[in-house]
Amino acid sequence: MAKIKRDKDQKIKIGKAFALHTLKFPYRRFLDSLGERLKWVHPDVISFIALFVSFIIGFLYYYSLNIPFLLIINIFLIILRMTLNTLDGLIALKIGRSSMLGKVVNALPDRYADLFILIGITLSPLCNLKIGMFASLTVLLVSYSGMLGKAVGVSWQQQGPLDKVDRLFLLIGASLVQFILIKLNHARFIFLGMNTTVMELCMLLFILLGQITIINRVIGMVREIKKVESK
């Protein structure tokens, strides 16, 4: 479930976790309208539907080398997951539903959803197992470093460059390019002397940008801690 707050004008803002609602084109209006129509659905139900969609995404990535069109299907499923993770927050705001249990549903299924997708890529022929494993661990550490701030008494750290929405958009781009290369019989290619795939390079990018993100979040957390302790 996306983090939500209201500004002085009482306009809805969605936190960085899934910021589709902040896009300045008709999709924002569409999400508001859809959220209004779906107020009868419990937000947690939508969160678990997003989790199931993520499981399907990982499953399709596993078979995507033999059935390349699954990569195109995954592009739309990733957009669906992002939409669902925005909708649950919108609906929770519209119906005024907020609870401690909701916060658990907000965080834990999202971590599983990330793992489902990353494990599907890692175990597929499109990715080296070790690279995929380190990418999965990095993504989990990125999430942990964000939540750690809240745990120690400061704010939830949301520094980039590898936030959730950025990671999913990278997957969308990588999936499209990988599909094109497979259709051109170039599923693997030589890059900097390494026989690799686009999905594998995407996982390497997750590792690099993820570690930078962790460092940025630790720095932000330390700054807030120092301010609190200096009072």
Helices and strands as residue ranges (DSSP letters): E 4-6, E 12-14, G 16-22, H 26-37, H 43-62, H 69-95, H 100-122, H 129-151, H 164-183, E 189-191, E 194-196, H 198-230
